[in-house]
Amino acid sequence: MITVTNLSKAFGDNQVLNGVSLQMGRGDRKGLVGANGVGKSTLVKIIAGELEPDSGTVQIATGVTLGYLPQVLSEGSALTIDELLASAQERVLALETQLRHLEAAMAGGQSAGDELVRYGHLVEEYEALGGYDLEHRTEVMLAGLGLSALPRDRIVATLSGGEKARVGLAALLLRSPDLLLLDEPTNHLDFAALDWLEDFLRRYRGAVLVVSHDRQFLNAVVDAIIEIEEHTKEARTYAGNYDFFAAAKAQARVRWEAEYAAQQEEIHELRRMIRTSARQVAHNRPPTDSDGFTYYFKGGRVDATVARNVHAAEEKLRRIEDDPIPKPPKPLQINPEFDPAELMGKTPLSVSQLSKRYSERLLLDDITFALGPRDRIAIVGANGIGKSTLLKLLARRIAPDAGSITLAPSVVVGYLDQEQETLARTGTLYEAYAAGRTGDWEQLKVELLRYGLFVYPDLAKPVAALSVGQQRKLQIARLISERANLLLLDEPTNHISFDVLEEFEQALLDFPGPLIAISHDRRFLERVAGEIWELREGQLIRYLGGWEAYRRENSRK
């Protein structure tokens, strides 16, 4: 359906795509992944014809229709919901008009043989586009995406950002193009809408190329992963869904570590050989007879052999050191020295009758709970319901209107905020990391670089020039450096590439202390959360069975 060949694109000095090639055939379902800023959205825009590449080509097969869903809906804002949906069904409605005219002509006896053939073709296309059950499909789609309650005469511009995104998605899906280009379609969807969309795309007859950070969604929908590599900006395709991709990346990491260890052993052996070869030859012993000529003749030959061997070893060592296998980064760890016994018998965090309102809106109403030393809590709820406000209160970034928050004396809080408000906005990356820390340049530099979140040239970059993904990694580095024993995490899986996400998630699984996290990431909720607390109408509703208990209860409702 489409063939992308050697596509490259830069914005100023920032190269975002470098020689990217890929193909999409009929029925293909591929996920496009990579770190923030690597060019995923740019690639989709180029395929959709909204951007021109610097070099390379995009070839679209004759007759193939594309449907593009951007992250932010910009077109159609002046229309009503009904008008936007009607514009998306323009081809179906035009076919219906043509069919009615032909039917009227045939009923009046004015039809010829070629008109009957044309009528048959139009009926076939109309049926393929779902024309006979169009209204039913529209209602099902709006219900599935949580839009049934919106009046259809509502102006799109008056909707919230999440509502606009879902209306735009509904309009695109109703068009039924041959190839769907979806840029983060799971943003702004609740869990029920996610389930509905996954089921819809699994049954979709066209092809799908989707940019997504939702691992569960990729597992459910795609059969191949295209990764744009963070440093080279090149694309590589992995067969299978997200789990296959993650397994391939994990195996590559094991190979990297093994190859690095083997090369380090080889370097050690070459250096030992160079150092000791000249001292380990037998001809250095004095001759046992008076045949000095034989002794010196043989000794000369041995010297020459030793010299050749040493030279060969030095040359091999030079080639290795000119292009060594880089050292694999150390796995992320959060306060590995922390002994959870320090918190046993204590209540690390207790909250009593906590309330908070903004203007006339009551976000939190008389909330009381106690956090145990091994509790792992995930807070879920609709956007804007007050989840981030609750976490800011617990982190003592803002004050409550009423109630109290008590921390045990030995508790050190590590707070990861969603909007990155806690990061410095001036200075370099290194200065932002070192702020408030003790230690010299060399010590803090090694500490910052050892996890592989950054490379040495990154240290001098201004914080203001960092991508949102780099800022998130800086937050994670700061969080690790704090040696916290209680973690408060607001959307911890946002903005980071999957390799960093998997490592960070594993670090959280290994962390033995208490944790409260806000998340919409179903994979994270399933793996990390012990309990789910839903914030609804100012109250916390607890699901003690974790993610599955929460999902079962909401499915039942």
N, C-alpha and C positions, 0 to 999 in steps of 0.2 A: 504493500500500500504506500509506504514512504521509504525512501532511502536517503540517509544523511551521510555525507562523505566529507571527511577532513574539515570539519567545521571549526573555525576559530573566531573568537570575539574578545576584544579588550575594551575597557573603558579607561581612557588615559593610560596610565602605567599599570593598571590592574588587569592582568590577563585572567579571564574567567573561564574560557574554553580554549582548548589547544588540540586541534586535530581530532575532534570527536566524530566517530562514525557509528551508525546504528541502523537497524532495519526494523520495520513493523509490518507484519503480514496479517492477513485476515484472521480474526479470532485471537491474536496475540494479546496478552495482558502483562505489561511490564511496569515495574516500579523504578522510578528514578530517584536515587538517593545520593547523599554526600553532605559534607559539612556546610554550614551556612556560608553563603558568599561564593560558592564554587561555580555557580552558573546554571543551576537546575532550572530556575524560572526563566533565565535568559534563553536557554536551549528550547524550552517549550514555546516561548514567544517567537523565536526564529522559525520554528516549525509551523506555527500558526500564521506566520506572515506579518507579525506585528513589529519585528525587528529585522534589520539586515545584518548578515554576518560580515566579518572582515574578509574572510576567505572560506572556501568550501561551498558545497551545494546541498540543497534539499529538493529531492524529486518526489512529486506526488503523482501516483498513478491516475490515469484519466478516469473521471467520473467519481473519484473518491471524495466524500464530503468530510470536513473536519469540524469538530465542535470544541471550542476552547473555553475553559472556566478559569479565569484569573483568580489570584488570591483576594483581590478587592474588586467588586462589581462596580464598573464605572458607567456602562451604557444602560440606557433605559430607565434612569432614575426619575425622569419626568412622567413616565407612564404609570398607570395603575397596575396592580398585580395581574388583573385579567388581561389588560392590553399587552403586558410583557409576555404572558403565557401564549396569547394569541399570535404575537409576532414570532414566537418560537415555533409555532405550528403553521406557519405561513404556507409551506409546501402542501401540507395535508389539507388545509382549507381551500387552497387553489385547486387541488385535485378534486375535492368534493364539489366545487362549483362546476368544474368541467364535466364531471360525471352527471350532475343534474341536467346540464344543457344537452348532453348526448342522450340521456334518458328521455327528455322531453321531445327531442328530435325523432328518436326511434318510436316513441308512442304515437307521434303524428304521422308515421309512415314515411318519414323523410330520410331514413338512414340508408346508407350504402354499405357494401361489403367491407370497404376499408375502415369505415367508422365503427363497425362491429369489432374489427381487429384492434383498433385504437382503444375502444371501450374496454376490451379485455386486458390490454396492457395497463391502462389507468387503474382498473380494479385491482390488478395484481400489485401495483406500486402502492395504492391506497391501503390495501390490506397489510402489506409489508411494513408500512409506517404506522400501523395501529389505528387507522382512521375509524374503523367500525366500533372501537371501544375507547375512543379518545376521551370522552368526558369521564368515563369510569377510571381510566388510567390517570387522568389529571387529579381526580379526587384521591385516589390511592397514593399518588406521589406526594401530594400536599400533606396527607395524613402521615405518611411514612417519615417525612422530613419535619414533622412537628409544626406545620403551618395551617392546619385546618381552622384554627380559631381566628386567623387574620381575615378581615373583610376583603373581598376580592376587588373592591373599588378603592382600596387604600393606595395612595401614591407611594411608589417604591422609595422615593427620596426621604420619606418620613419614617422609614423602618430603621431599626437598629442595625449595626454592622453585621451581627449574626443573622438577623432576619433577611437582610439583603443577600448575604452569601447563600442562604438556603433557597431563597426565591430564584436566584440566578442559577443554582444547580438544578432546581426543578425545571426551569425553562429549557436548559440545555439538554437534560435527559429526555424531555418530551420531543425534542427535535430528532432524536435517534440518528445522529450522524454515524458514518462508517467508522470514524476514529474519534474517540474521546480523548482530549488533552486536558487533564485535570491537575491543577496546581493547588495542593493542600486542600482537597475537598472535605476532609474530616474536621477542619477548623469550624468551630461554632456548632458542632453536632453533639447532642446528648447521646447517652449510651443506646437508647432505643433507636434513634435515627441512624446511628452507626451500624447497628445490626441490620436495619432495613436496607441501607445503601450497599452493604457488603453482599447481601442476598441479591439485590437488583443487579449489581455488576457481575456477579457470578453467572447470572442467566442472560446477560446482555449479548446480543448477537454480533455486535461490532467489536472492534479492537479498542484497547484502553492503554494509554500511557499516562501514568499518574506519578506526580511528585508527592511524597508523603513521608512524614516522620513517625507515623503510627505503625508500630511493628505488627500489632495484631491485625490491622487492616491489610497490610501487605501480605501477611500469611494467608488471609482469607481470600484475597482477590487476585494476586499476580502469580504468574508462572515463570518469571525471570526478573532479575534485579540488574539494573544498569547503575554502576557507581561511578561518579565523577570524582577522581582522586584529588585530595585537597591540595597537594603540592604540584603535581604535574599538570593538573586540569584536563587530563585525558580520561576517556571512558572505558570501562571494562564491564563485560556482561557475564553474569553468573546465572546458570540455569537453576530453576526452582524458586520457591518462595523465600520469605525472609529467613526462616530457620535454616534452609540450605545455605543461604548467603552467609549467615552468622557462623555456621559450622566451617565453611570454606575459609573465612577470615581467621577463625580460631586455629585451624590447621596451618595456615600460612604463618601465624605467629609462632607456633611450635617449631616449624621448619626454620624460621628466622633465628630463634633462640639456639637451636641445634647447630645451624651453620655458623653462627657467631662463636659459640663455644668451641667448635672444631677449628675455626680459623685462629682463635686465641691460643689454642693448644699448638697449632702449627707454628705460629709466631714464636711461642716460647721455645719450641724444639729447635727452630732455625737459629735463634739467638744463642741457645746453649751450644749448638754445633759450631757456630762461628767462634764462640768464646773458647771452646775446649779442644777443637780439632788439632791444633798445632802441638798440644801437649800430650796427645794420646797415640803417638806413633812409636812403633818399636825401635826404629833406627836411631832414636835419641840415646839408646843405651850404648856404651862403648863396645867396640868389637872384641870378640873372645879369642881372635888369632891375630897374626901379623899381616893379614890381607887387607890393608887399608884401602887399596884401590876399589875392591869389591864393596867394602863398607860405604865409601863415599859415593860410588856409582849408584848403589841401590838407594842410599839416602837421598840423593838428588832426585831420583825418580819418585820416591815417596813425597818429597817436598813439593814437586810439581803437581802430583795428584792431589795432595792436601790443598795446595793453592787453588787448583781448579774447583775442588769441592767447596772451598770457602767462598770463592768468587760466585759460584752457582747459587749457593745459599744466600749470599748477600743480594744477588740480583733478584732472586725469588722474594726475599723479604722486602726489597724496595718496591716491587710490583704490588705486593699485598698492601703495603703501607701507603702507596699512592692512591689506592682505591679500596679501603677496608670496608668490610661489612659493618654498618653502624651498630652501636650497642643498643639492644632492645631496652625500651624504657622500663623502669620499675613499676610493678602493678600499683594502682592507686590504693592507698590505705588511709583510713581515718582513725587517728589516735590509736595505733596498734599497741601502745604501752598501757592503755586504759584497762584497769581491772574492774569488771562490773561488780565485784564484791564491795567496792567502795560505796555503792549506792544501795546495797541490800539493807533492808530494814528501814529505809528512808523513803520519803515521797519526793522525788526530784522536782515535781511541779504540781502545784495545787491552785485551782481557780475557784473563786467563790463569788456568786451572784454578779457576774460580769455583764455589763451593758454598754452599748455604744450606738449612737445615732449620728447621722449626717443630715443637717437641716431637719426636715420633718420625718425623715425615714429612719425607722428603728431597724438596725442591722442585726444586733445581738441583744437578746432579751434574757437577762437573769441566768446566765450560763454558769454551771458549777460542775467541775470534774476534778479528779486526781489522776495524775499520770504515774504509773508504776515504773520501777527501774528497768524492766525489760519490755515495756509496751511499745508496740509499733502501730501507730494510728495513721490512717489516710483519711483526709477530709475531702468530701465531694459535694457537689451542689451546682446550681445554675450559675452562669456568669453574672457577676455583680451582686451576688447574694450576701457577700460579706466574708468570704473565706480568707482572702488576703488581709482584710482588716483584723480578723481574729489572730492571725499569725503575727502581724505587726504588734498587736497588744501583748502577746506572749513573749515576743522578743524585746519588749519595752521600747519600741521605736515610737509609739504613740501612747497616750494615756487614755484609760477608760473613762466613761462618764460616771460609772458606779461599779462597785465591786473591787476585788483584790486578786493579785497574782503573787504567789509565794514560791520562791526557788529555794531548794536546800542549799546550805552553805557551801558544799563541795561541788556544786553544779557549775559547769562552764558551758554556755550556750553557743552553738554554732548556727548562724542564721543565713539562709540563702534566699534572697528576695527575688521576686519574679521580674520586676521592672528595673533591676540593677541600680537602684537608687543608692545602695551602700558603697558603690565603687566611686573612687575619685574621678573627677572629670578633667583634671589637669595633670600634667606630668607624664612620665613614660610608664610603660607597662611594669618595668622593674620597680620604679618608685611607688607605684600603686600597690605592688605586692609587699614591698618592704615597709610601708607606712605603719608606724607603731610597733615594729618588730625590733628585737635585739639581734645583733649579729653583723659581721662585716660583709662587704660586697661579695667576696669569694664564697663565703658560707651560704649566703642567701641565694646567690646565683645558682650554685650547685643544687640547692634545695628546690628551687623553682623549676630547673630544667630536668630533674631526674625522672619525672613521671612522663616525659614526652609530650606534655600539653603544648609546649612551645619549643622553638629552636633559638639558638643564640641571637641571630639578628632581630628576633621579635622583641628582645628586651628593651631596645631603644625606641620602639614605636610609641607615639603618643597614644594615650588611652582613648582620646577622642577620635582617633583614626581607626580604632579596632572595629572589626565587624561584631555584630551581636553575638555570634558564636564564639569569637575570641574573648569577648568580655565575659561570657558565661564560663569559659575555661579559666579565666583569671579569678572569677568568683570561687570556682571549685578549688583552685590552688590556695586561695586565701582561707577557705573553709578548712582544708586539710591542715594548714599551718597553725590554726587556732587550737588544735588539740582538745576539741570540745568533747564533752561526754553526754550532751543532750542536743539533738539536731532538730531544727525547725526549717523545713524545706518547702518553698513555694514553687510548684511546677518544676521539680529538679530535672526532668527529662527534656525540657524545652531547649532549643537552639544548639544542641550539640550533635556531632556526627555519631553514627551508630557505634563505632569502635570505642569512642570515649564514653558513650552512654552505657554500653555493656560493662566496661571496666568500673565506671562509677557505681552502677547498680550492684555489681559484685562487691565493691567496697562497702556499700550500705548493708548488704546481706551479711557481711563479715563483722560489721560494727556491732558490738554487744550491748550498747547502751540504748536508752529510750529515743524514740523518733516520732515526730509528727510531720506529715507531709501533705500538702495539697497537690492533687494530681487528677488529670483526666485520662492518663495513659493506662489503658486496661492491662497491658503487660506488666507495668510497674505495680499496679494495684494487686494483681494476681500473685506476683513474686515476693513483694516486699511487705505489703500490709498484713498485719495480724487482725486488725479490726477496721471496719469502715464506719466512719461517722458522717452522716449527711446533714449539712446545714440547710434548714428549711424554715422560713418564716421566723428567723431569729433563734431557733432552737436546734440543738444537736440530737439527731436520732441515731442510735448506735445499732450496728449489725455485728454481733459478736462472732459470727461465723466467717468473717472476712469477705472477700470479693464474691465468692460463689453464693454466700447467703444473701448478700445485697442484690446480686443479679437475679437470683431466684425470686426474691420478694418483689422486685420491680417488674419482672416478667409476669408474675401473677397479677399485679395491679393493672 
